[in-house]
Amino acid sequence: MSRKLFGTDGIRGTANTEPMTAETALRVAMAAGRHFVPTLVHRPLAVIGKDTRLSGYMLEPAMVAGFVSIGMDVVLVGPMPTPAVAMLTRSLRADLGVMLSASHNPFEDNGIKLFGPDGYKLSDEVESEIELMMQTLDQSHRAPAGKLGRARRLEDARGRYIEFAKTTFPKGMRLEGLKLVVDCANGAAYKVAPAVLYELGAEVVPLAIDPDGFNINHECGATAPDALSQAVVAHGADLGIALDGDADRLIMVDDTGEIVDGDQIMGLIAASWHASGRLQGGGIVATVMSNLGLERFLNGHGLDLIRTAVGDRYVLERMRTDGYNVGGEQSGHMILSDHATTGDGLVAALQVLAELVESGRSLREAANVFSALPQILKNVRFSGNPPLDADSVKQAVRDGEERLAGTGRVLIRKSGTEPLIRVMAEGEDEGLVSRVVDDIIGEIERTAS
């Protein structure tokens, strides 16, 4: 069964236009609730969190209305990281968790991410079933007047997540003597991330902690780390931590302002955990976007790099299937299944900090674990159907692969969250890689015109 609403990370779109409207949010809540508690044999419960977007004030009450109308109680946790919502869904023994966020996208967008009672994102099959249920909702799915649900706010939600995050840091270890800059992207972690680092002993310089509904991810956070780089140098900090709007993504910055991406972070954690015997599965799981340099580094340590389609949900599915406990994306999604059921940027940062404290190294010394091959990624915006299946485009990709002569690779794909075609190539010769990307983009543009 194909999905029309759900993409690689839930439902996402421009706020107050379909599918990101109050009407659709209400129907998603009703259908998802009925899917997970079809017989209502117990008093069902949903947990709803959100980031700091203005449109959260529209979507949150719509979701509440949908759940309450079918007889589900609702716990509201307010602005909280996506991994906190997943954790609270399990902790509260809820039937369903909801995160209202468009992650790293600008404030105009929003999204609906759903978690099952186990705290994991839903499978493609379950999302398809929810879409089908949305088309067949009728009066029989609504609760009688006397069995409507109730909604309440969980006052200590923030404190629960702060304490959970701290438990992922080695017991007895402290961050005293470290000066850290943390960029919270004016998003969901704007209060919890600085608090966790401070309570573990660090001197904390917080950035982007004044959300106004419009400034989430705006020139800040994991997708725009320049401000963090400048702040680290200006404050003489040891390193910087950048989260995105819902705090499931991590990018770091060393003391010189150099950016450390998700591939380097995964390599560092994998090597550290492998040395301590904690790494499971004999390697890690990443996506087709991860640099060949990471793969070569892991192979040199006798470890495998398993690649999946882009999207942290696909990384996690492979991790669960084959028993890996470290996975992630070059863009900064870090999944450490010993601690969390979804990506958690703050928890991943704590694992890096633990390695630095234990080894006595700086991030600059520890994080350059491999030499990245030149990798170029460019986007082509499209309308209508993307011309990925055109013979001329396929031939351009084959030509590019032949020109790289086995020393690199080409990847072309449609974005799961935006109307973009992403063209990526990497190899030993940066100039050649650049020409290959430009030639493929040129063919896409000619075919689409």
C-alpha positions as a printed NumPy array, in Angstrom:
array([[  0.   ,   0.   ,   0.   ],
       [  1.543,   3.328,  -1.036],
       [  1.754,   6.336,   1.26 ],
       [  0.706,   9.798,   0.125],
       [  0.875,  11.815,   3.343],
       [  3.849,  10.257,   5.109],
       [  7.38 ,  10.83 ,   3.86 ],
       [ 10.752,   9.755,   5.219],
       [ 10.129,  11.524,   8.54 ],
       [  6.385,  11.64 ,   9.145],
       [  4.105,  14.187,   7.525],
       [  5.64 ,  17.522,   6.603],
       [  4.613,  20.63 ,   4.709],
       [  3.952,  24.354,   4.825],
       [  1.853,  25.293,   7.821],
       [ -1.858,  25.946,   7.219],
       [ -1.784,  24.43 ,   3.746],
       [ -2.517,  20.79 ,   3.054],
       [ -1.422,  18.466,   4.439],
       [ -0.226,  20.563,   7.358],
       [ -3.649,  21.91 ,   8.384],
       [ -5.679,  21.646,  11.554],
       [ -8.255,  19.513,   9.738],
       [ -5.693,  16.965,   8.599],
       [ -3.979,  16.935,  11.997],
       [ -7.314,  16.129,  13.653],
       [ -7.939,  13.226,  11.285],
       [ -4.393,  11.898,  11.726],
       [ -4.937,  11.864,  15.484],
       [ -8.257,  10.034,  15.179],
       [ -6.898,   7.452,  12.728],
       [ -3.617,   6.869,  14.569],
       [ -5.435,   6.545,  17.868],
       [ -7.889,   4.032,  16.46 ],
       [ -5.054,   2.04 ,  14.912],
       [ -3.21 ,   1.595,  18.194],
       [ -6.233,   1.106,  20.45 ],
       [ -8.941,  -0.24 ,  18.116],
       [-11.068,  -1.761,  20.872],
       [-10.478,   0.876,  23.572],
       [-10.376,  -1.894,  26.195],
       [ -8.306,   0.332,  28.47 ],
       [ -8.064,   4.067,  29.   ],
       [ -5.709,   4.929,  26.121],
       [ -3.107,   7.669,  26.324],
       [ -1.251,   9.845,  23.797],
       [  1.745,  12.086,  24.484],
       [  2.143,  15.265,  22.421],
       [  5.29 ,  17.365,  22.228],
       [  6.275,  20.149,  19.865],
       [  9.077,  22.481,  18.918],
       [  8.846,  26.28 ,  18.984],
       [  7.16 ,  27.055,  15.637],
       [  4.21 ,  29.412,  15.594],
       [  2.089,  26.79 ,  13.848],
       [  2.442,  24.463,  16.827],
       [ -0.298,  26.507,  18.481],
       [ -2.619,  25.44 ,  15.643],
       [ -1.621,  21.794,  15.277],
       [ -1.387,  20.884,  18.951],
       [ -5.047,  21.603,  19.849],
       [ -6.175,  19.926,  16.624],
       [ -4.347,  16.743,  17.593],
       [ -5.783,  16.974,  21.111],
       [ -9.298,  17.278,  19.695],
       [ -8.779,  14.248,  17.486],
       [ -7.518,  12.039,  20.293],
       [-10.11 ,  13.213,  22.817],
       [-12.919,  12.642,  20.299],
       [-12.145,   8.916,  20.087],
       [-11.779,   8.521,  23.833],
       [ -8.014,   8.927,  24.316],
       [ -6.493,  10.892,  27.161],
       [ -3.676,  13.252,  26.217],
       [ -0.549,  14.402,  28.049],
       [  0.961,  17.644,  26.754],
       [  4.678,  18.17 ,  27.349],
       [  5.161,  21.452,  25.458],
       [  8.396,  22.322,  23.633],
       [ 10.606,  19.258,  23.997],
       [ 13.171,  17.452,  21.827],
       [ 11.895,  14.665,  19.606],
       [ 13.901,  12.036,  21.559],
       [ 12.33 ,  13.313,  24.781],
       [  8.862,  12.644,  23.375],
       [  9.927,   9.124,  22.386],
       [ 11.344,   8.545,  25.859],
       [  8.253,   9.915,  27.619],
       [  5.955,   7.788,  25.458],
       [  7.638,   4.701,  26.86 ],
       [  8.069,   6.061,  30.378],
       [  4.395,   6.99 ,  30.699],
       [  3.298,   3.701,  29.122],
       [  1.401,   5.654,  26.5  ],
       [ -0.166,   4.066,  23.45 ],
       [  1.13 ,   6.7  ,  21.054],
       [  3.57 ,   9.602,  20.929],
       [  3.386,  12.68 ,  18.706],
       [  6.076,  15.224,  17.919],
       [  5.01 ,  18.349,  16.057],
       [  8.128,  19.527,  14.249],
       [  9.682,  20.009,  10.854],
       [ 13.122,  19.362,  12.324],
       [ 15.709,  21.509,  10.512],
       [ 13.233,  23.242,   8.161],
       [ 12.343,  26.963,   8.506],
       [  9.46 ,  28.114,  10.683],
       [  6.971,  28.173,   7.792],
       [  7.001,  24.378,   7.723],
       [  5.795,  21.939,  10.308],
       [  5.398,  18.205,  10.628],
       [  3.791,  15.33 ,  12.495],
       [  6.021,  12.499,  13.704],
       [  4.369,   9.491,  15.322],
       [  5.855,   7.008,  17.787],
       [  4.446,   3.668,  18.839],
       [  4.17 ,   2.587,  22.48 ],
       [  7.734,   1.24 ,  22.277],
       [  9.079,   4.727,  21.485],
       [ 10.076,   3.856,  17.92 ],
       [  8.927,   5.688,  14.812],
       [  6.24 ,   3.904,  12.872],
       [  6.995,   1.594,   9.974],
       [  5.953,   2.355,   6.403],
       [  3.269,  -0.321,   6.691],
       [  1.689,   1.183,   9.813],
       [  1.737,   4.655,   8.286],
       [ -0.053,   3.279,   5.223],
       [ -2.701,   1.719,   7.447],
       [ -3.227,   5.03 ,   9.232],
       [ -3.685,   6.802,   5.9  ],
       [ -6.291,   4.226,   4.909],
       [ -8.084,   4.666,   8.231],
       [ -8.211,   8.436,   7.659],
       [-10.285,   7.817,   4.535],
       [-12.853,   5.669,   6.341],
       [-13.407,   7.562,   9.611],
       [-17.065,   7.948,  10.513],
       [-19.355,   8.331,  13.516],
       [-18.666,   4.781,  14.649],
       [-15.068,   5.722,  15.415],
       [-16.048,   8.525,  17.809],
       [-16.434,   7.957,  21.524],
       [-19.831,   8.443,  23.234],
       [-20.219,  11.766,  25.037],
       [-19.534,  10.174,  28.399],
       [-16.307,   8.518,  27.284],
       [-14.48 ,  11.435,  25.719],
       [-10.826,  11.733,  26.652],
       [ -9.203,  14.378,  28.839],
       [ -6.054,  16.455,  28.333],
       [ -3.512,  17.533,  30.938],
       [ -0.059,  19.047,  30.984],
       [  2.926,  17.138,  32.388],
       [  4.587,  19.763,  34.558],
       [  7.845,  17.892,  35.162],
       [  8.447,  16.752,  31.563],
       [ 11.541,  18.908,  31.192],
       [ 13.072,  17.634,  34.405],
       [ 12.416,  14.022,  33.464],
       [ 14.328,  14.383,  30.199],
       [ 17.181,  16.295,  31.829],
       [ 17.682,  13.497,  34.337],
       [ 17.425,  10.855,  31.608],
       [ 20.07 ,  12.586,  29.477],
       [ 22.432,  12.849,  32.437],
       [ 22.177,   9.097,  33.067],
       [ 23.712,   8.441,  29.627],
       [ 26.942,  10.134,  30.766],
       [ 29.347,   7.853,  32.659],
       [ 28.61 ,   7.754,  36.365],
       [ 31.158,   9.665,  38.406],
       [ 32.503,  11.566,  35.381],
       [ 32.159,  15.35 ,  35.27 ],
       [ 32.626,  18.163,  32.755],
       [ 34.423,  20.529,  35.129],
       [ 37.078,  22.599,  33.395],
       [ 35.341,  22.505,  30.007],
       [ 33.84 ,  25.605,  28.454],
       [ 31.126,  24.666,  25.972],
       [ 29.052,  26.712,  23.564],
       [ 25.681,  25.119,  22.802],
       [ 23.515,  26.361,  19.928],
       [ 19.908,  25.303,  20.504],
       [ 18.596,  26.598,  17.153],
       [ 15.837,  28.554,  18.951],
       [ 14.167,  25.171,  19.011],
       [ 12.881,  22.426,  21.243],
       [ 16.04 ,  22.011,  23.349],
       [ 16.479,  25.672,  24.206],
       [ 16.065,  24.98 ,  27.933],
       [ 17.044,  21.349,  28.43 ],
       [ 20.374,  21.256,  26.57 ],
       [ 22.105,  24.075,  28.494],
       [ 20.695,  22.669,  31.752],
       [ 22.11 ,  19.176,  31.168],
       [ 25.586,  20.448,  30.339],
       [ 25.593,  22.867,  33.276],
       [ 24.42 ,  20.233,  35.751],
       [ 27.227,  17.934,  34.599],
       [ 29.731,  20.614,  35.546],
       [ 30.55 ,  22.493,  32.34 ],
       [ 30.774,  26.23 ,  31.896],
       [ 28.028,  26.809,  29.333],
       [ 27.639,  29.589,  26.789],
       [ 24.128,  29.2  ,  25.328],
       [ 23.208,  30.433,  21.848],
       [ 19.83 ,  30.688,  20.08 ],
       [ 17.733,  30.194,  23.224],
       [ 15.138,  32.917,  22.589],
       [ 12.48 ,  31.34 ,  20.365],
       [  9.737,  33.652,  19.128],
       [  7.839,  31.277,  16.837],
       [  9.664,  32.548,  13.746],
       [ 13.398,  32.191,  14.374],
       [ 13.742,  28.414,  14.72 ],
       [ 16.759,  27.249,  12.646],
       [ 17.207,  30.79 ,  11.297],
       [ 20.951,  31.333,  10.824],
       [ 21.597,  29.038,  13.774],
       [ 21.641,  25.39 ,  14.778],
       [ 23.049,  22.291,  13.126],
       [ 22.203,  23.416,   9.594],
       [ 23.873,  26.831,  10.011],
       [ 26.846,  26.355,  12.348],
       [ 28.803,  29.48 ,  11.32 ],
       [ 27.484,  31.453,  14.299],
       [ 28.56 ,  28.642,  16.605],
       [ 32.039,  28.545,  15.072],
       [ 32.446,  32.267,  15.628],
       [ 31.166,  32.062,  19.201],
       [ 33.523,  29.206,  20.121],
       [ 36.529,  31.223,  18.985],
       [ 35.267,  34.488,  20.506],
       [ 34.641,  32.902,  23.917],
       [ 37.791,  30.784,  23.898],
       [ 35.635,  27.692,  24.375],
       [ 36.841,  24.121,  24.189],
       [ 34.187,  23.149,  21.658],
       [ 30.703,  23.867,  20.391],
       [ 27.549,  21.783,  20.123],
       [ 24.845,  22.561,  17.558],
       [ 21.414,  20.969,  17.648],
       [ 18.595,  21.454,  15.15 ],
       [ 15.001,  22.533,  15.705],
       [ 13.869,  19.297,  17.348],
       [ 17.301,  18.328,  18.734],
       [ 17.626,  14.936,  17.036],
       [ 20.607,  16.173,  15.018],
       [ 24.158,  17.066,  16.128],
       [ 27.012,  18.976,  14.554],
       [ 30.068,  19.914,  16.593],
       [ 32.785,  22.567,  16.324],
       [ 36.32 ,  22.303,  17.671],
       [ 38.228,  25.027,  19.513],
       [ 39.438,  26.583,  16.251],
       [ 35.91 ,  26.843,  14.831],
       [ 36.277,  23.898,  12.463],
       [ 33.075,  21.955,  11.882],
       [ 32.877,  18.265,  12.796],
       [ 30.075,  16.563,  10.845],
       [ 28.039,  13.464,  11.553],
       [ 30.435,  11.103,   9.786],
       [ 33.369,  12.153,  11.96 ],
       [ 31.207,  11.95 ,  15.092],
       [ 30.048,   8.45 ,  14.175],
       [ 33.632,   7.41 ,  13.499],
       [ 34.775,   8.748,  16.856],
       [ 31.972,   7.06 ,  18.805],
       [ 32.408,   3.786,  16.899],
       [ 36.144,   3.671,  17.574],
       [ 35.658,   4.551,  21.242],
       [ 32.915,   2.004,  21.801],
       [ 34.81 ,  -0.658,  19.843],
       [ 37.873,  -0.155,  22.017],
       [ 35.794,  -0.499,  25.19 ],
       [ 33.872,  -3.53 ,  23.917],
       [ 30.553,  -1.694,  23.755],
       [ 30.097,  -1.657,  19.972],
       [ 27.628,  -4.264,  18.763],
       [ 27.193,  -5.809,  15.325],
       [ 30.802,  -5.443,  14.199],
       [ 30.264,  -1.995,  12.702],
       [ 27.787,   0.828,  12.339],
       [ 24.825,   1.707,  10.129],
       [ 24.813,   4.899,   8.049],
       [ 23.199,   6.047,   4.818],
       [ 24.292,   6.2  ,   1.216],
       [ 25.368,   9.803,   1.875],
       [ 28.178,   8.97 ,   4.299],
       [ 31.686,   9.644,   3.052],
       [ 33.826,   6.851,   1.629],
       [ 36.512,   7.999,   4.034],
       [ 34.381,   6.824,   6.944],
       [ 33.94 ,   3.426,   5.333],
       [ 37.687,   3.075,   4.782],
       [ 38.414,   4.143,   8.372],
       [ 36.028,   1.56 ,   9.789],
       [ 37.331,  -1.168,   7.501],
       [ 40.816,  -0.393,   8.778],
       [ 39.59 ,  -1.228,  12.284],
       [ 37.955,  -4.45 ,  11.124],
       [ 34.503,  -2.853,  11.23 ],
       [ 31.757,  -2.662,   8.621],
       [ 29.773,   0.3  ,   7.362],
       [ 26.249,  -0.781,   6.461],
       [ 24.468,   1.695,   4.205],
       [ 20.736,   2.361,   3.974],
       [ 18.452,   4.765,   2.16 ],
       [ 18.521,   8.346,   3.452],
       [ 16.434,   8.826,   6.574],
       [ 17.16 ,   7.995,  10.188],
       [ 14.139,   5.672,  10.286],
       [ 15.81 ,   3.399,   7.74 ],
       [ 19.058,   3.483,   9.675],
       [ 17.219,   2.487,  12.831],
       [ 15.29 ,  -0.3  ,  11.109],
       [ 18.563,  -1.866,   9.943],
       [ 20.102,  -1.427,  13.378],
       [ 17.191,  -3.224,  15.014],
       [ 17.128,  -5.998,  12.416],
       [ 20.84 ,  -6.814,  12.548],
       [ 21.8  ,  -5.889,  16.105],
       [ 23.849,  -2.705,  15.662],
       [ 23.867,  -0.095,  18.426],
       [ 25.484,   2.858,  16.617],
       [ 24.088,   4.481,  13.511],
       [ 23.383,   7.838,  11.995],
       [ 23.663,  10.239,   9.119],
       [ 26.323,  12.58 ,   7.844],
       [ 23.867,  15.423,   8.458],
       [ 24.049,  14.757,  12.188],
       [ 21.303,  12.331,  13.141],
       [ 22.927,  10.106,  15.76 ],
       [ 21.166,   6.952,  16.922],
       [ 22.677,   5.219,  19.929],
       [ 20.252,   2.433,  20.716],
       [ 21.833,   1.68 ,  24.087],
       [ 20.262,   4.947,  25.207],
       [ 17.449,   5.984,  22.877],
       [ 14.922,   4.741,  20.336],
       [ 15.5  ,   7.623,  17.931],
       [ 18.164,  10.176,  17.08 ],
       [ 19.258,  12.284,  20.052],
       [ 21.75 ,  15.064,  19.39 ],
       [ 22.335,  15.91 ,  23.042],
       [ 22.922,  12.309,  24.12 ],
       [ 25.331,  11.831,  21.202],
       [ 27.224,  14.957,  22.257],
       [ 27.533,  13.544,  25.761],
       [ 29.136,  10.366,  24.381],
       [ 31.721,  12.45 ,  22.532],
       [ 32.37 ,  14.521,  25.657],
       [ 32.809,  11.343,  27.698],
       [ 35.484,  10.122,  25.289],
       [ 37.275,  13.489,  25.453],
       [ 37.234,  13.578,  29.26 ],
       [ 38.435,   9.987,  29.538],
       [ 41.221,  10.349,  26.961],
       [ 42.253,  13.874,  27.882],
       [ 42.172,  14.886,  24.226],
       [ 40.599,  17.932,  22.644],
       [ 37.871,  17.579,  20.062],
       [ 40.346,  18.795,  17.441],
       [ 42.706,  15.945,  18.335],
       [ 40.025,  13.273,  18.62 ],
       [ 37.471,  14.04 ,  15.925],
       [ 39.532,  14.061,  12.758],
       [ 39.384,  10.288,  12.673],
       [ 39.582,   9.985,   8.89 ],
       [ 40.435,  12.03 ,   5.828],
       [ 37.214,  12.713,   3.992],
       [ 37.165,  12.243,   0.24 ],
       [ 36.05 ,  15.321,  -1.689],
       [ 32.271,  15.137,  -1.739],
       [ 29.989,  17.589,  -3.519],
       [ 26.221,  17.756,  -3.074],
       [ 23.991,  20.077,  -5.075],
       [ 20.226,  20.393,  -5.255],
       [ 17.907,  20.95 ,  -8.201],
       [ 14.407,  22.238,  -7.44 ],
       [ 11.62 ,  20.774,  -9.556],
       [  7.871,  20.965, -10.075],
       [  5.701,  18.065, -11.172],
       [  7.345,  14.687, -11.546],
       [ 11.121,  14.557, -11.065],
       [ 12.883,  13.315, -14.24 ],
       [ 14.911,  10.649, -12.445],
       [ 13.774,   7.853, -14.762],
       [ 14.595,   9.677, -17.983],
       [ 17.056,   7.718, -20.14 ],
       [ 19.245,  10.785, -20.645],
       [ 19.55 ,  11.367, -16.895],
       [ 20.38 ,   7.697, -16.258],
       [ 23.019,   7.868, -18.97 ],
       [ 24.532,  11.005, -17.419],
       [ 24.83 ,   9.147, -14.103],
       [ 26.485,   6.157, -15.785],
       [ 28.9  ,   8.495, -17.581],
       [ 29.786,  10.123, -14.27 ],
       [ 30.467,   6.789, -12.624],
       [ 32.723,   5.742, -15.484],
       [ 34.679,   9.009, -15.277],
       [ 35.314,   8.405, -11.579],
       [ 36.825,   5.061, -12.658],
       [ 36.005,   3.105,  -9.526],
       [ 37.657,   5.624,  -7.186],
       [ 34.403,   7.313,  -6.25 ],
       [ 30.658,   7.137,  -6.634],
       [ 27.573,   9.034,  -7.754],
       [ 24.251,   9.254,  -5.951],
       [ 21.094,  10.895,  -7.253],
       [ 17.831,  10.894,  -5.341],
       [ 14.65 ,  12.812,  -4.642],
       [ 14.442,  14.547,  -1.266],
       [ 11.905,  13.035,   1.087],
       [ 11.025,  16.402,   2.653],
       [ 11.347,  19.04 ,  -0.094],
       [ 10.736,  19.281,  -3.889],
       [ 14.419,  18.794,  -4.629],
       [ 16.587,  16.357,  -6.538],
       [ 19.862,  15.835,  -4.715],
       [ 22.954,  15.049,  -6.794],
       [ 26.05 ,  13.904,  -4.926],
       [ 29.408,  12.617,  -6.093],
       [ 32.671,  11.913,  -4.326],
       [ 36.116,  10.746,  -5.329],
       [ 39.829,  11.372,  -5.111],
       [ 39.864,  14.295,  -7.596],
       [ 37.739,  17.204,  -6.369],
       [ 37.766,  18.965,  -9.718],
       [ 36.509,  15.871, -11.501],
       [ 33.842,  15.317,  -8.834],
       [ 32.608,  18.869,  -9.323],
       [ 32.397,  18.473, -13.094],
       [ 30.501,  15.194, -12.774],
       [ 27.906,  16.803, -10.495],
       [ 27.492,  19.829, -12.759],
       [ 27.073,  17.663, -15.855],
       [ 24.356,  15.555, -14.229],
       [ 22.541,  18.65 , -12.954],
       [ 22.721,  20.153, -16.425],
       [ 21.094,  17.059, -17.904],
       [ 18.362,  17.084, -15.254],
       [ 17.588,  20.728, -15.984],
       [ 17.504,  20.11 , -19.747],
       [ 15.209,  17.115, -19.331],
       [ 12.857,  18.948, -16.975],
       [ 12.567,  22.065, -19.138]])
